[in-house]
Amino acid sequence: MAEEEGPPVELRQRKKPKSSENKESAKEEKISDIPIPERAPKRVYELTHNNKTVSLKTINAVQQMSLYPELIASILYQATGSNEIIEPVYFYIGIVFGLQGIYVTALFVTSWLMSGTWLAGMLTVAWFVINRVDTTRIEYSIPLRENWALPYFACQIAALTGYLKSNLNTYGERFCYLLMSASTYTFMMMWEYSHYLLFLQAISLFLLDTFSVEQSDKVYEVYKIYIFSLFLGYLLQFENPALLVSPLLSLVAALMLAKCLQMFVPHKENGHMLKFLEVKFGLNMTKNFTMNWLLCQESLQAPSQDFFLRLTQSSLLPFYILVLIICFLSMLQVIFRRINGKSLKETVTLEDGRIGERPEIIYHVIHTILLGSLAMVIEGLKYIWIPYVCMLAAFGVCSPELWMTLFKWLRLRTVHPILLALILSMAVPTIIGLSLWKEFFPRLMTELMELQEFYDPDTVELMTWIKRQAPVAAVFAGSPQLMGAIKLCTGWMVTSLPLYNDDDLLKRNENIYQIYSKRSAEDIYKILTSYKANYLIVEDAICNEVGPMRGCRVKDLLDIANGHMVCEEGDKLTYSKYGRFCHEVKINYSPYVNYFTRVYWNRSYFVYKINTVISFQS
């Protein structure tokens, strides 16, 4: 949980008092048993002015770590009285999995709204569950911000789909608008990168408006929701400057206004993002350790062949491509008709076979193409794209309009096209569902019956040692991922965290990672003591890493950044007279033993106490 829980309530069984004296003593005992809770404002203040996490730095943990979900979960935990029934961790897990249920339900509703049949919703859910390796990371990364945020994004898209429908009545339109407003704002509060997704959505709506399918007023109303959510989010996220200079605001609130704001509100997040994209697409080169380390992360690589193979085996990818091609070509027909001055029909019937004239279809086609294009270069974005692939594919095979559009192009005359379209819209999804049931249901049930347990004794031993042996005021240094785990499991202060939206923390991470470079003991000592570190943890997995990608090991990236390795032809190689620190410090010879004393080790971790040294010898 984000907040520390109040003192535990001790339950005692009391006998009925037999005298007035006993009654009085029982009353006093009862009063003394009632815990005096700390004030909520004080707890929130400790989070927003946190100086017990990162050494020499006060951070706003709520803003920098996006702890709004944990704050809400903590409030619900106390308000509902769940603290007397269930442990905090299980309450937290229950909320996250409950949100996943909302996520799938929103996809179900969206597909139903688009196709007009619940069968499409059922097929969407089936594909989502079968392809869960590529649709969600909930199984192995429960606290991820995306697991909290994407369900609200799905609700927002469902509401937007209903809002864009031409035949929606006034009350339905109002409900969709309110739901869209609430889910847009909540989505923005739950995830620091939400405004980038909304930016892609805004581009889709802009193109929808450009194609002029008589939805300009509705698109304008959605723009107003964006602006309201951005400014309200800015105020409630402790005046987060990333929202004021976001591409979403630049697109929606006009370029000149955004330019003025960028002059008055300095923020580098978007600059980092643009630089990352430049290097990712080969438009620029860099030797910067942090940038190259991010580019080497598996989630930021292009999708593997296994990814496409899995989607094909579940039949999702072939049907998605079929549906997308038909909808896209039909949309192009609408655009060319518009360019040629032909007016669009006010009411499109099934017999017309023009699925591309429906505004909600145009929106989803554009949106899925944009998301898919990004997912093709950054695999981590598949968790945003694939759920809507499931929804669009299910909608298409269950939609008589899509089949009718195809038959119009084929000029089918042997069988009545409308009748055949109705038959196929029921028969195809039924056949798909039965085949999925036969092939994947037994496997799914087997996986659900398996009980898996986290087993990493070395890490558990390390955390136990820290809690039992390390002083309470100790500060630990090591890789940011390990430091995050130490802070979470023990509460001890650390020198860095795995956060990539803060310049100072990014620089800290790069400096601490120097323990795996070819630097002297004195250099490493100066770096660590500058952050007031008392203990250093060296990870054997990083020190002896054998990476699958050439040049993507941490030590390789450090050598490139420090000039100890040639990255390209023409680079100058700086010879280092020092061995790799993480190897040399284990040998326990001078000068390393003058600065560092090994106090604990196991198969994976080596812990060194950083000695107090009076002076350095030049």
Buried (B, 14 or more C-beta within 10 A) or exposed (E): BBBEEEEEEEEEEEEEBEEEEEEEEBEEEEEEEEEEEEEEEEBBEBBBEBEEBBBBBEBBBBBBBBBBBBBBBBEEBBEEEBBEEBEBEEBBBEBBEEBBEEBBBBBBBBBBBBBBBEBBBBBBBBBBBBBBBBBBBBEEEBEBBBBBBBBBBBBBBBBBBBBBBBEBEEEEBEBBBEBBBBBBBBBBBBBBBBBBBBBBBBBBBBBBBEBEBEBEEBBEBBBEBBEEBBBBBBEEBEEBBBBBBBBBBBBBBEEEEBEEBBEEBEBBBBEBBEBBBBBBEEEEEBBBBBBBBBBBEEEBBEBEEEBEEBBEEBBBBEBBEBBBEBBBBBBEBBBEBBEEEEEEEEEBEBEBBBBBBBBBBBBBBBBBEBBBEBBEBBBBBBBBBBBBBBBBBBBBBBBBBBBBBBBBEEEBEEEEBBEBBBBBBBEBBBEBBEEBEEBBEEEBEEEEEEEEEEEEEBBEBBBEBBBEEBEEEBBBBBBBBBBBBBBEBBEBBBBBBEBBBBEEBBEBBBBBBBBBBBBBBBEBBEBBBEBEBBBBBBBBEBBEBEEEEEEBBBBBBBBBBBBBBEBEEEEEEEEBEBEBBBBBBBEEEEBBBBBBEBEBBBEBBBBBBBEEEEEEEE
